[in-house]
Amino acid sequence: MRETRQAAETVDEAIEQALDVLDAARDEIEFEVLVEPEHRVFGKNIDAEVRVWVVEEQMTISIDEDGQNDAADDDQEVVEAEADLDDSVVCDEEMQSFSREPGELSEDELDQVADTAIDVLREILAYFGAEDSAIDEYEGDEGEIQLDVVGDDLAVLIGRHGRTLDALQYAVVSATNRRLGYRYPVVIDVEGYKYRRRQKIEGLARSAATKACKQGKNVRLRPMTSYERRIVHLALRDDSRVTTASEGEEPNRRVVVKPV
């Protein structure tokens, strides 16, 4: 069982720290308050201390033909699936690739981007026997095209900590870009997993901003993917109390929240 003990000025702050350490959401944990916070007029305040543990950690395990647990990495299967896609697409070096931003394309061109991405996504889903899953299409907050795969038994497409979904995102976008001949922002989700993760990261960003202002010093978040770091930057871009910057090298690159 994964667990941690954290101390902070309030119980909520201690729990938020624990969620960050455990990389878990509120609905995935239980907690015990070990020490209640005490704010004294004279003498040193007593911080809250909590013990937090993950109740049930979702794990993706495939089964081989003999019915035994197979430790093969699902994201590798996604990458291999992308490599087997339509041979008629040209390679990256031969493609005249350039980026197109939201607002630059006509409605017909946007439809072409979405249709191409959906075709690629369905080809990859076929490797998982999920080609008949519904795909919801909608426009994101920044004008990007978002495709959300919905259906039953799709945990295999998410993987542990979303790693398979990250590989699926890379495979679909890479193949879509090559077929179109240009790049346009497309986000792939499964059962709203990224939406829930975004809410969690936005909450973490706001907590970090409050902490940075309260303590008057920089707050460094845990290492994140480029997608997660972008969420933090966007969540705090209109917060006049703080600025954000990324530092470090992959895979340990993180966001630093700085009080103004």
N, C-alpha and C positions, 0 to 999 in steps of 0.2 A: 504494500500500500504506500503510495506517495503521500508524504505529509511534510509540513514545515511549521515552525513556530516563528511568529513575527510580533514585534512590539512597535507601537506608534501612539500618538496622542489620543486617538479615539479608536474604538473597536472597528469602525468602518474602514478607517485608514489602514489598520493592521491587516484586515481581511483583503483589501485591495493589493497590498504588498504581497500577501501570500498568493493571490491569484496570479500575479505577475511571475512570482518564483515558480509556481507549479504549472504555469501556462494553461490555466483552466478557466472556465466560466463559472458564474455564481451557481448555476443549476447543476454543476458537476461536483460540487464540494459540500462537505458538512464542516462545522467548526465548533470549538469549545472555547469559551472565554476563561482563560486561566487567571488573569488579573484584571480587575475592573479599573478604569482610569480614575485618578483622583487629582483634582486641581486644588492645591492648597494656597491659602493666602500667605502663609509663611512656610518657608522650607521648599524643598524640591518637589515638583509635581511627579506623580506616579503615572507612567505610561500604561496603556492597555496592552495586554499580552494575550494572543490567541494561538490555539493549535488548529490547523486547517488540514484536511485530508481529502483526497479525491475519492469519491464514493464508487464510481464505476467509470473506468477509462475505456473508451471505445477503441478497439483494436481491429485491424483488418487482417484476417487470416484466410488464405485460400486453401482449398483442399485438393490434393493430387488424385490421380486415378485410383490409387489404392486406399483413398480415404484418410491419408495421413496429413498432418499439418504441413503446409508448404511455406517455407520462409522466403520464397521468391519475392522480389520487390515489385509492387504493382506499377510504380512509376516507370520502371524499365520497360514493362510491357507497353505502356502508353507511347514511349519514345520509339520502340520497335514498330508499333502500329503506324506512327507518323512516317517512319522511313519507308513503309510499304505502300504509301498512298500513290495516287495517280502518277505514273512515270512521265506523263506528258508535261508536267510542270518543269520549268527551267530552274537550274540551281541558283543560289543567292548571288554568286559571282557574276552570272550572266544576266541577271535581272536588273533592269533600270529601276531601282527601288528608291522611293522617296516617301516622306511622311505626308499625310493629309490630315488636317486638323478638323475637329467638329465645327460645322458651319461652312466649310469649304465645299462640301459635296451637295449635289442636288438630291431630291427625294429618290429619283431613279437610281442614282449611284449608291445611295445609302441602302436601298433595297438589294442592290447587287452585292454589297459587302456582307449584309446579313445572310442572304441566300447562300453565298459562297461559304461563309463560316459555318452555317448550319449543315451544308453538305459535307464539309470536312469533319465536323463533329459527329455526324451520324456514321461516317465511315469508321471512325475510331471507336464509337460506341459498339459497333458490330463485333469488335474483338472481345467485348465483354458480354455479348448476348443482350445488349440493352439498346439496340438500334430502334426499337419501337417506343422508347420512352418519349414522353412529351417534352418539347423544348419551348419554354416561354421566352418571348423576345420583348425587350423594352429598352428605353433610353435611360442611361445613367445620369447622375447629377452633373457630370462634366461633359455630357453630350456623347459619351461612348456608347457603343452597342453592347448590351448585356444579354447573354443567353443562359437561362437557368434550366438545367435538366431536372425533370421531376418524374417520380415513379416509385416503384417498390424495390427494396433491396439494392439501393445504390451506394451503400457505404463503401463498396470496393472502389468507387470512382473518387472518393474523398481521401481515403487512406489515413494513416497515423499523422496527426497534426496537419492534415491537409496537404501532405507531400505529393500524393498521387494527383490531386486536383491541380496543384502547381504544375506538375508535368503535363497534365492534360491541357492546361492553359497554354503552355509553351508550344506544344505540338499543334494545337488548332491554329494559334495565331501565326506560327511559322509557315504552315502550309497555306493558310488563307492569304498571307502577304505575297507568297510566291505566285499563287494563281492570279491574284489581282494585278500584281506588278507594282504595288505601292502599299504603304502601311497605313492602317487606320485603327484606332483603339477599339479592341473587342475584349470583353471580359466574360470568361466562362465560369459558371457557378453550378453547383449541384445541390438541390433541395434547400436553397437559401443559405448554404453554409458560409459563404463569404459575407453575406449580409449580416449574419449573426456575429461573425468574427470582426466585421467592421464596427459594429456597435460596441463590442468589447474594447477594441483598440481606441475608439473615440472616447470612451469613458476613462480609459487609462491615460490618454493624452490630457483630458481636462483635469484629472486628479494631479497629474504631474505639474500642470500649469499652476494650479492652486498651491501646491507644495513649494514650487520654485518661488512664487511671490511671497508666501508666508515666511519662508526661511531665508529669502534673499540670496539664493545661490543656485547654480545650475543643477538640473536634475537629468541624469543620464538613464535612458530607458534600456531595456534589455535588447540584445541584437535582434534585428528584424529583417525580413525580406524587403526588397524594394517596394513591393506592393503595400506592405504594412507601414513602411516609413512614409510613403505618400499619404496614407490615411491620416497619420499624425500631423503632417505638415498642413494638410487641408483642414483638419479639425481645428487647428489653432491659428490659421492664417488671419482670422478676423479678431483674434484676442489681443487687444492692445497692450495687455500686461506683459506679454512674453514674445520672444522670437524663437525660431527653431532652426537647427542646423544638423546635418548628418556628419558623422565622423567615423574614422576607422576603415578597415578594409574588409571586404567580403571574406568569409561569411559572418564576421563579427561587427559589421557596420551597424551603427545605432543612431538614434535621434537624441540630441541634447536640447532640452528645454531651458531657455535662459530668461531670467527676469529682466525687464527693460530698466 
